[in-house]
Amino acid sequence: KDHISHISSKLSKSIGIIGRVGKLILHETRVNLYNSLLLPYFAYCHVTWGVAGPSFLKRLIVLQKKAVRAINLAPFRAHTHELFLDDQILPVQSMNQYYSSIFLFKCIHEKCPIMLLSEFQLHLARHPLPITRNQTLTNMITPRFRTTFGQRSLKYSLSKLFNNFIVPLDLHKVSLYTLYYT
């Protein structure tokens, strides 16, 4: 909560800068201002705070929509879905999956701290419809939590993301470059 409120105050100042100079500069320059002033605050440590509750993230979502409207010189109540697509900006909700996927990729290839590697246990599980006789897939053990607070933990959310999205990829043949830029 404290980190998100700190980020929100920094983002508000940067959005104000984009809003003030918006009519004086080109659209591409406004997008570059977003990428240099706002995106680092959204991206920094997003794997950790991106799993916060919706009530905490709402403030950041509203600020990001305000920034996209300022970039496009759109009215106050304009819909932002098309604006996000046109400017190729990831919404806060999608950033969590993106940065978490990159973090998991680094953990799988042992490019993250050793103390984090021990938190995520991999095990082999038989595929429900095997193409070959002994085909196996790697799954991550998902801890069980009774409360939604526990389900927002990093260990739970990353294991669910791994089992739902990353397993279909052959991670041993994919490089980090292709994960970033495809």
Buried (B, 14 or more C-beta within 10 A) or exposed (E): EEEBEEBBEBBEEBBEEBBEEBEEEEEEBBBEBBEEBBBEBBBEEBBEBBBBEEEBBEBBBEBBBBBBBBBBEBEEEEEBEEBBEEBEBBBBEEBBBBBBBBBBBBBBEEEBEEEBBEEBEBEEBEEEEEEEEEEEEBBBBBBEEEEEEEBBEBBBBBBBBBBEEBBEEEBEEBEEEEBEEE
